[in-house]
Every structure is written in structure tokens, then in C-alpha cells.
Amino acid sequence: MNRLANPFAPRRSLPEKAREIKAWVRELFELDETIVVSITQLACRDEDCPDIETVIGIMRPGEKIHMIRIHKTIAEMDRSDLVQT
């Protein structure tokens, strides 16, 4: 991890890319529109992970949140990253 990375620095908003990732998640996991899918880009503080990671949360009513962590930024992600999870 880059110790100089500022986790409080403003993040560029990528709403179109986030919508695209949500569509991939819905398709690959066969989710309907009633299931909430959250896309978040976070600074990772663990030694063994990159400075920024994308966390995808799949929230089904009455169930524990299913989390997927991709060690790329939202902008760097493509569909194949989800296929590999």
C-alpha cells in the first residue's frame, strides 16, 4: 500500500461506469431490480492490497450482504473481473 495515499481525498465520481458495473452484476448473478446492488470505491489500508479497491454489495432482503472485492478502481474494472469472482 502506498503510505502517501490520502483516503480522505475527493474521489472522482463515475456514475455511468458504476451503472454499467451494476448491470453486469445483475446479469451475472441473475438479480432482478428489487435486489439492491451497491458499488463503492475505497482506500484499502491492508498491507497486501492495492491503494484503491472496488467493493460490490449485493443486498437481498433478509439475507447477509454478499460482498465482492475487486482490487481495481471503478474506472479500471471490466466485465471479466466479475466473471472471475
N, C-alpha and C positions, 0 to 999 in steps of 0.2 A: 504494500500500500504506500502511496506517496504521502508522506507525513505533511507535506505542504498544501495538500488539497484542502480547500475550505468547505466544510459540509454546510455552512450557512450561506454560501454564495448563491445568488439568484440563479435559478435554472431556466434555461430556455424552454418555453412551452412548445410542445409538439403535438397539438391536439389531433391533427389529421393522421399522423403516424400512430398515435395511441388508439384511435378509432380503427385503423387498419389491423393493428395487433389484436384488438378485441374481436374483430370479425374472424381472424384466424383461429383464436381460442374457441369461439363459439362453433366454428365449423369442425375443428379437430376433435373437440370434446362433445360434439352434438348437443349444445346447450341452446335452449330457447331464450327468448327475450325476458322471461321472468327471473332468470338467474343473473345475479349481479357479477360483473367482471370488472376488476379494478386493476389499473396499470399505474405503477409508481416507479420513479427513478430515484434511487437512494445512494448516498455515500456509504460505502462499506468500510467498517473500521477493523475488520479481521485481518490478520497478517496474510492469510492465504487467499485473499480475494482481491479483485481489481478495485480501483478507487470508486467506480460507479457501477451499480448493478440495477437491473430492471426486475421488479417484483410484481408478479401477476397473482391476484387473489380471485379465486372462484368461490362465490358465496351462495350456497344453496340453503334455503330456509330449513332451520332445524338441524343443520349439519355443521361440523367444524370447517373452518375456512381452509380450502386447498390452496397451498402456496407453491408457486413455481418461481425459482430464482434463475435469472439468465445473467451471466457475467459480461454483459454488454450494455451500452446505453440504449435508450429507446430508438434513437436515430440509427444505430448500427444494427438493430435486430432485423432479421428476415424470417420468413415462414419456416425455413428449415431449422431454425433454433428451437421452435416449438415441437416440431416433429421428432427431434432428438430427445425430448424430455420424457 
